[in-house]
Amino acid sequence: MNFRRRQADDELEINLIPLIDVLLVILIFLAATTSFTRLNQMKLSLPQAQADALDTNALDIAVSQEGIYALNGQLLSGNTAADIAQALRRAASDRPEAVLVINADAQATHASVLRVMEAARLAGVERVNFATQDPN
């Protein structure tokens, strides 16, 4: 018979001090390498328009908020670039150096205005201006 006392098993212990040290080093590393930059918004200075005397050769096209077009005060039946180009060709036939002035509503879509510019290219109108509102 073996009457020796059995040795107590070592109790398992988790030492948290090295774990805390490692986490603290990682935290210091992240804080030191993080860059805190402030994002700035883009600041724009929009140009002011100066109105010259109106050109008598100007073709005036208006673009409404709903995408309706009017050339020299007359509503256009079509809303495609080809329809607008055809109307521009007819109006510019007696004006060799015609200038197209686009009057677009502030709420008009970009697509509506680009459609007029495409129509001017198709019609051969080389000079395109945009009407602006006087800030005063």
C-alpha positions as YAML, in Angstrom:
chain: A
units: angstrom
residues:
- id: 1
  name: MET
  ca: [0.00, 0.00, 0.00]
- id: 2
  name: ASN
  ca: [1.06, 3.35, -0.83]
- id: 3
  name: PHE
  ca: [0.36, 5.73, 2.01]
- id: 4
  name: ARG
  ca: [2.13, 8.69, 0.53]
- id: 5
  name: ARG
  ca: [0.17, 11.77, 0.26]
- id: 6
  name: ARG
  ca: [-0.73, 12.67, -3.18]
- id: 7
  name: GLN
  ca: [0.57, 16.04, -4.31]
- id: 8
  name: ALA
  ca: [-2.12, 18.54, -5.03]
- id: 9
  name: ASP
  ca: [-2.42, 19.38, -8.68]
- id: 10
  name: ASP
  ca: [-1.28, 22.81, -9.52]
- id: 11
  name: GLU
  ca: [-4.25, 25.06, -9.96]
- id: 12
  name: LEU
  ca: [-4.43, 26.73, -13.31]
- id: 13
  name: GLU
  ca: [-4.11, 30.46, -13.15]
- id: 14
  name: ILE
  ca: [-4.42, 33.04, -15.90]
- id: 15
  name: ASN
  ca: [-2.05, 35.88, -15.41]
- id: 16
  name: LEU
  ca: [-3.79, 39.00, -16.77]
- id: 17
  name: ILE
  ca: [-0.92, 41.43, -16.33]
- id: 18
  name: PRO
  ca: [0.92, 40.49, -19.58]
- id: 19
  name: LEU
  ca: [-2.39, 40.61, -21.47]
- id: 20
  name: ILE
  ca: [-3.09, 44.11, -20.16]
- id: 21
  name: ASP
  ca: [0.45, 45.18, -21.07]
- id: 22
  name: VAL
  ca: [0.06, 43.94, -24.64]
- id: 23
  name: LEU
  ca: [-3.31, 45.63, -25.04]
- id: 24
  name: LEU
  ca: [-1.95, 48.88, -23.67]
- id: 25
  name: VAL
  ca: [0.97, 48.79, -26.14]
- id: 26
  name: ILE
  ca: [-1.47, 48.17, -29.02]
- id: 27
  name: LEU
  ca: [-3.65, 51.05, -27.87]
- id: 28
  name: ILE
  ca: [-0.67, 53.41, -27.66]
- id: 29
  name: PHE
  ca: [0.48, 52.29, -31.13]
- id: 30
  name: LEU
  ca: [-2.96, 52.94, -32.65]
- id: 31
  name: ALA
  ca: [-3.25, 56.34, -30.98]
- id: 32
  name: ALA
  ca: [0.22, 57.37, -32.18]
- id: 33
  name: THR
  ca: [-0.28, 56.29, -35.79]
- id: 34
  name: THR
  ca: [-3.82, 57.58, -36.29]
- id: 35
  name: SER
  ca: [-4.01, 60.83, -38.18]
- id: 36
  name: PHE
  ca: [-6.79, 63.16, -37.18]
- id: 37
  name: THR
  ca: [-7.49, 65.28, -40.21]
- id: 38
  name: ARG
  ca: [-10.41, 67.58, -40.61]
- id: 39
  name: LEU
  ca: [-12.17, 67.35, -43.94]
- id: 40
  name: ASN
  ca: [-12.95, 70.73, -45.40]
- id: 41
  name: GLN
  ca: [-15.79, 71.46, -47.70]
- id: 42
  name: MET
  ca: [-15.01, 72.84, -51.10]
- id: 43
  name: LYS
  ca: [-15.32, 76.60, -51.13]
- id: 44
  name: LEU
  ca: [-16.51, 78.03, -54.41]
- id: 45
  name: SER
  ca: [-16.67, 81.56, -55.59]
- id: 46
  name: LEU
  ca: [-19.22, 81.64, -58.38]
- id: 47
  name: PRO
  ca: [-18.70, 84.20, -61.15]
- id: 48
  name: GLN
  ca: [-20.94, 87.20, -61.54]
- id: 49
  name: ALA
  ca: [-22.30, 87.88, -65.00]
- id: 50
  name: GLN
  ca: [-22.16, 91.22, -66.72]
- id: 51
  name: ALA
  ca: [-24.84, 91.75, -69.33]
- id: 52
  name: ASP
  ca: [-23.82, 93.27, -72.63]
- id: 53
  name: ALA
  ca: [-26.19, 94.68, -75.18]
- id: 54
  name: LEU
  ca: [-28.47, 92.00, -76.56]
- id: 55
  name: ASP
  ca: [-27.41, 90.58, -79.89]
- id: 56
  name: THR
  ca: [-30.03, 90.89, -82.61]
- id: 57
  name: ASN
  ca: [-28.81, 87.62, -84.15]
- id: 58
  name: ALA
  ca: [-29.45, 85.76, -80.91]
- id: 59
  name: LEU
  ca: [-31.68, 82.72, -80.84]
- id: 60
  name: ASP
  ca: [-33.37, 82.63, -77.47]
- id: 61
  name: ILE
  ca: [-34.34, 79.21, -76.14]
- id: 62
  name: ALA
  ca: [-36.10, 78.76, -72.82]
- id: 63
  name: VAL
  ca: [-36.07, 75.53, -70.79]
- id: 64
  name: SER
  ca: [-38.80, 75.07, -68.20]
- id: 65
  name: GLN
  ca: [-38.67, 73.06, -65.00]
- id: 66
  name: GLU
  ca: [-40.81, 70.37, -66.65]
- id: 67
  name: GLY
  ca: [-38.47, 70.07, -69.65]
- id: 68
  name: ILE
  ca: [-40.61, 72.09, -72.08]
- id: 69
  name: TYR
  ca: [-38.70, 74.11, -74.67]
- id: 70
  name: ALA
  ca: [-39.57, 77.42, -76.34]
- id: 71
  name: LEU
  ca: [-37.54, 78.95, -79.16]
- id: 72
  name: ASN
  ca: [-37.92, 82.73, -79.50]
- id: 73
  name: GLY
  ca: [-41.17, 82.58, -77.54]
- id: 74
  name: GLN
  ca: [-42.71, 79.73, -79.57]
- id: 75
  name: LEU
  ca: [-43.25, 76.36, -77.86]
- id: 76
  name: LEU
  ca: [-41.48, 73.45, -79.54]
- id: 77
  name: SER
  ca: [-43.52, 70.34, -80.16]
- id: 78
  name: GLY
  ca: [-40.68, 67.85, -79.70]
- id: 79
  name: ASN
  ca: [-38.44, 67.34, -76.71]
- id: 80
  name: THR
  ca: [-35.62, 65.37, -78.32]
- id: 81
  name: ALA
  ca: [-32.28, 66.80, -79.38]
- id: 82
  name: ALA
  ca: [-33.13, 66.11, -83.04]
- id: 83
  name: ASP
  ca: [-36.44, 68.02, -82.80]
- id: 84
  name: ILE
  ca: [-34.75, 70.99, -81.15]
- id: 85
  name: ALA
  ca: [-31.91, 70.90, -83.70]
- id: 86
  name: GLN
  ca: [-34.41, 71.00, -86.55]
- id: 87
  name: ALA
  ca: [-36.12, 74.04, -85.03]
- id: 88
  name: LEU
  ca: [-32.73, 75.71, -84.51]
- id: 89
  name: ARG
  ca: [-31.76, 75.08, -88.16]
- id: 90
  name: ARG
  ca: [-34.98, 76.68, -89.37]
- id: 91
  name: ALA
  ca: [-34.55, 79.70, -87.09]
- id: 92
  name: ALA
  ca: [-30.84, 80.12, -87.90]
- id: 93
  name: SER
  ca: [-31.24, 79.76, -91.67]
- id: 94
  name: ASP
  ca: [-31.52, 83.53, -92.17]
- id: 95
  name: ARG
  ca: [-28.94, 84.37, -89.48]
- id: 96
  name: PRO
  ca: [-25.43, 83.32, -90.54]
- id: 97
  name: GLU
  ca: [-23.70, 84.19, -87.23]
- id: 98
  name: ALA
  ca: [-26.45, 83.13, -84.87]
- id: 99
  name: VAL
  ca: [-25.80, 83.00, -81.14]
- id: 100
  name: LEU
  ca: [-27.87, 80.66, -79.01]
- id: 101
  name: VAL
  ca: [-28.85, 82.03, -75.61]
- id: 102
  name: ILE
  ca: [-30.12, 79.39, -73.18]
- id: 103
  name: ASN
  ca: [-32.54, 80.61, -70.51]
- id: 104
  name: ALA
  ca: [-33.01, 77.67, -68.17]
- id: 105
  name: ASP
  ca: [-35.21, 77.55, -65.10]
- id: 106
  name: ALA
  ca: [-33.27, 77.13, -61.86]
- id: 107
  name: GLN
  ca: [-35.12, 73.86, -61.24]
- id: 108
  name: ALA
  ca: [-34.61, 72.51, -64.79]
- id: 109
  name: THR
  ca: [-32.67, 69.27, -64.97]
- id: 110
  name: HIS
  ca: [-29.14, 69.12, -66.32]
- id: 111
  name: ALA
  ca: [-30.32, 66.67, -68.95]
- id: 112
  name: SER
  ca: [-32.75, 69.26, -70.34]
- id: 113
  name: VAL
  ca: [-29.99, 71.86, -70.72]
- id: 114
  name: LEU
  ca: [-27.54, 69.33, -72.18]
- id: 115
  name: ARG
  ca: [-30.20, 68.32, -74.70]
- id: 116
  name: VAL
  ca: [-30.28, 71.94, -75.94]
- id: 117
  name: MET
  ca: [-26.49, 72.02, -76.16]
- id: 118
  name: GLU
  ca: [-26.48, 68.77, -78.14]
- id: 119
  name: ALA
  ca: [-29.16, 70.19, -80.44]
- id: 120
  name: ALA
  ca: [-27.02, 73.30, -81.00]
- id: 121
  name: ARG
  ca: [-24.11, 71.07, -82.01]
- id: 122
  name: LEU
  ca: [-26.32, 69.11, -84.39]
- id: 123
  name: ALA
  ca: [-27.71, 72.33, -85.89]
- id: 124
  name: GLY
  ca: [-24.24, 73.79, -86.39]
- id: 125
  name: VAL
  ca: [-24.68, 76.68, -83.95]
- id: 126
  name: GLU
  ca: [-21.17, 77.36, -82.70]
- id: 127
  name: ARG
  ca: [-21.78, 80.12, -80.18]
- id: 128
  name: VAL
  ca: [-23.82, 79.16, -77.11]
- id: 129
  name: ASN
  ca: [-24.38, 81.48, -74.17]
- id: 130
  name: PHE
  ca: [-26.22, 81.06, -70.91]
- id: 131
  name: ALA
  ca: [-28.48, 83.77, -69.55]
- id: 132
  name: THR
  ca: [-27.94, 84.63, -65.91]
- id: 133
  name: GLN
  ca: [-29.85, 86.58, -63.35]
- id: 134
  name: ASP
  ca: [-28.42, 89.90, -62.24]
- id: 135
  name: PRO
  ca: [-27.46, 89.63, -58.55]
- id: 136
  name: ASN
  ca: [-28.68, 93.17, -57.83]
...
